[in-house]
Amino acid sequence: MPVHNEAAVVQGVLTELRKTFSNVVAVDDGSEDGSAAEIMKAGAVLVRHAVNLGAGAAMETGLAYALAQPGATYFVTFDADGQHQVHDAAAMVALLRTGEIDVALGSRFIESGEAQGIPRSRRLLLQAGRRFESMTSGVSLTDAHCGLRAFNRAFAQQIRLKLRGMAHASELLDVLKRSGLRYREVPVTVLYTAYSMKKGQKSINSVNIAMDVWLHQLFSRRAGR
């Protein structure tokens, strides 16, 4: 769980998460509001960045810690702002345990999925992002930017992120395509609250993310020549 200035809610989110998952790693990504103390109160493992490096860097740090633990087999990425549902994460891990797939990707926009309270502008922005991701990554999804994902060790070991900010979600799709592993979108519920909307990405940041992705694709293709 990447955490950046989520002291108001992170303890409650982690407490609920730990009722189902006993091993939870929270990466405090240079928070300035006491998030680290709230993480410790919830009993989660705390890993800290001295400065804010971005969600992608926090995810990679958390995965590196988790991969180093003996017996770690399945991994879940879960947002700290209270939007995700623990039962959805548990269902995704249960699906992985069947061996049918290697990667489960949460989707708000397939049948049985739900985006409660989502503003129309945010929905349109996410739809535009989905089309952009399909063109740039070659992976066609209904929801390209849901932070709730679950995957097995085979996929976790292939994740090497170069994009440190929110554009890491796009880079993950590149990793998924190259891996050749089996994946499936899974319906999830995402709750949009006044708090999560205030913490969420602004529209102009979507332009910045798109530029980061485009530049990454461009230089990756050149490096591959």
N, C-alpha and C positions, 0 to 999 in steps of 0.2 A: 504494500500500500504506500504510494507516494503521498507525502504530507507536506503542505506548505501553508503556514498560517491558518490552521484549522482548529485552534484551541477551543473554539465555541462548541464544536460538535464531535471531534475525533474520539474522545473517550467513550461516548455513547455508541458510536459506530463500531469501534473495536470491541466493546463489551458484548454487543450483540453478535458480532462475527465470531468471537471466541467461544460462544455457546455451542457452535457447530464445528469450528475449526480450532484445534488446540494449538497449532503452530502458525502464528501470525507474525509477520515481519513488517514493521512500519519504518519507512525511511523518512526521517525529518530532514527535508531539503532546505536547510538554512532558514528555518522559521524564526520569527522575531517576536512571537506572541505567546510563548509558553506551551506550544504544541508538544514539545518533548516531554514535559512533566505530565501532560494529560495522557500521552501514550504509555508512560510508565505506570500511571494509576490504573490503566486498563489491563495491565499485565502482559502486553505484547512485547516482543523483542524490539528494542530500539536501536536503529542504526542511524548515524547522523552525518550530514554534510555540513561542513563549517560555513559554507556559503551556498546560496541558491544556484543550483546548476540546471534545473529544469526537470520536467516530469520524465522525460526519456532517460536522463542520467539516474534519477531516483529509482526508476523501474529496473535498470540494469544493475544498480548496486544491490537492490533487494533480491534480485534473481541470483546474483553471484553468491550472496550469503546463503540463500536457500539451497542452491545447488551443492554447496559445501557440506550440508548436513547429511549424515548417513541415513540412507533409506528414503530420502526425498524423491517422490515419484511423480506427483501431480502438483501443479502450480496454478494459482489464481491471481489475476490482477483485479484490484477492487478499489474504487475511488473513496476518498476520505470524507466527502461532503454530505453523505447520507442519501445520495440518489439511488444507490444500488440495493438490491434485496438479497439477504443471506440465503434464502431458500432457492433463489435462482442459481447462485454460485454452487450450492450443494447439488442441485440437479445436474449442472454441467459436469461436475466431478463424477457423479454417478454414471453419466453417459460415457465419460472417458474410461471408467473402470470396465465397461462392457467390451472394450477393445475395438469398437466399431469405427472410432475416429481417433485422431491424435490431438486435434485442436477444436475447441468449442468457442464460437464467437457470439457474444450476446447481440441481439437485435431487438430494437424497439418497434420495428416497422414490419415484421412478418406476422402472420396469423398467430394470435394469442399473445403477441408482444404488446406493450403499452408504454406510451410516453405521457404520464399523467401531468397535466398542467403545463404542457409545453406551449410556449407562445408560437403563433403562426410564423413569425419572422425566423425563429430558431429552427422550426421544421423545414422551412424553405432553404435555409442555409445548409442544413444537414443533407438535404436532398441534392443540392448543388455539389456538396462535398463528395457525396456518393458517386456522382457521375464523373467528377474529376479523378477520384481514386481508381475507378474502373478503367479510365483512359490511361492513367500513368502506371498503374501496377499490373493491369491485366487480370486482376482478381475482382470479379463482379459480386458485390454484396448489397443487401438492402440497407445496411447500417455500417458504414465504414469507420465510424468514430466512437463506438461504444467502448468504454473503458473496462467493461466486465468481460474477461476472457478466462478460459481455463485450458491448460495444455499439459502434455506429458513431458517426460524428461528429454525425449528425442528432439522435440521442438525447442525446449528451453535451452539446450546446449548449443543450438545454432544461432541464438540471438546475440548479435554483436551490433549495438546501435551506434551510429555516428551522429544522428540528429538528436540533440539533447533536450529540446523543448517539446511542445505538443505535436510537432511534425513526426515524432517517433511512431505514432499510430500508422502513418503511411509507410514508413520504413518497415514496420512489422509485416505489412502485406507483401513487400518485396521478399522478405525472408520466407514467408509462407509459400509463395510461388516457387522459389528456388528449391525449397525443401522437398517438394513432391509428396508431402505428408497429407493425410486425409483430414478434411475439416468440414465443419457444418455450422450454419447459423442456428442459434437456439433462441426461442422467444424469451424475453426478459421484460420486467417492468422497471422503468426509470422514473423516479419522482422528481418533479421540478418544483422547488420551493423558493420562497423569496430569498432565502440564504444561498441556495445553490445557484440561483440565477445571478445574484450579485457577485458570486465568486467565479462564475463561468467566463468563457472566452468571449471577448467583444468581436464584433463583425470585422473590424480592421485587422484583428489578429489572424483571422481566417485567410486574409490576403497574404499576410506575412508567412503563415504556414505553407500556403500554396507555393510561394516563391522559394521557400526552403526546400520543399519537395522537388520542385522543378530543377533547381540548381543541383541537388543531390543526384537526380536522375541523369542530368546532363554530364556531370563530371564522372559518374559511375560508368556511363557508356564510353566516354573517352578513355578512361583508365583500362577498360576492357579490350580496347583495340590492340 
